[in-house]
């Protein structure tokens, strides 16, 4: 049972601004999420329905999981100092 990864347009723009090595590592992590949407180290975000955070060194990926449709939506990706701002 594999999930489909959908990267929102805003998250795509954020990914493109990151260093190339971080981009490659994030793509690897996203590919792994397709098989295990709640890996060890992911954290449910308080006050945000069905949203999770995944750490990658000083960078974060914010995503939501739609279990009924087997979809993971990547909402934000970036440095930890910028990622939680609305």
C-alpha positions in Angstrom: 0.0 0.0 0.0 1.8 3.1 -1.3 0.8 6.7 -0.8 0.9 9.2 -3.6 3.0 12.3 -2.8 1.5 15.6 -3.9 3.8 18.7 -3.5 1.8 21.9 -3.2 3.0 24.8 -5.5 4.2 26.9 -2.6 6.2 23.9 -1.2 7.8 23.4 -4.7 9.0 27.0 -4.7 10.4 26.6 -1.2 12.2 23.4 -2.2 13.8 25.1 -5.2 15.3 27.8 -3.0 17.1 25.3 -0.8 20.7 24.1 -1.3 21.0 21.3 -3.9 22.2 18.7 -1.3 19.2 19.4 0.9 16.9 19.2 -2.1 18.2 15.7 -2.9 17.9 14.5 0.7 14.4 15.8 0.9 13.4 14.0 -2.2 14.8 10.8 -0.8 12.8 11.4 2.5 9.6 12.1 0.5 10.0 8.8 -1.5 10.3 6.9 1.8 7.1 8.7 3.1 5.2 7.1 0.2 5.7 3.7 1.9 5.6 4.8 5.6 3.8 8.1 6.1 4.4 8.2 9.8 8.1 7.2 10.3 9.9 7.3 13.6 10.9 10.9 14.2 7.8 12.5 12.6 5.7 14.6 15.0 2.0 15.5 14.9 1.6 19.3 15.0 -0.6 20.7 17.7 -3.5 22.9 16.6 -3.2 21.8 13.0 -5.5 19.0 12.0 -3.8 16.0 10.4 -0.5 17.8 9.9 2.9 16.3 10.7 6.5 17.6 10.8 9.6 15.7 9.7 13.1 16.8 10.6 16.1 16.7 8.2 19.0 18.3 10.0 18.1 22.1 10.3 15.3 21.7 7.7 11.7 20.7 8.1 8.9 19.2 5.9 5.3 20.0 6.9 2.8 17.6 5.4 -0.7 16.3 5.8 -1.9 12.7 5.4 -5.2 11.7 3.8 -5.5 8.0 4.7 -8.8 7.4 2.9 -7.4 8.5 -0.5 -3.7 7.4 0.2 -2.3 10.9 -0.4 0.4 12.8 1.3 0.3 16.6 0.7 3.6 18.4 1.2 2.6 21.8 2.5 5.9 23.5 3.4 9.6 22.7 3.2 12.4 24.9 4.5 14.8 25.9 7.2 13.5 25.5 10.7 13.7 29.2 11.5 11.2 30.0 8.6 9.0 27.0 8.4 6.5 27.7 11.2 5.6 31.3 10.1 2.2 31.6 8.6 
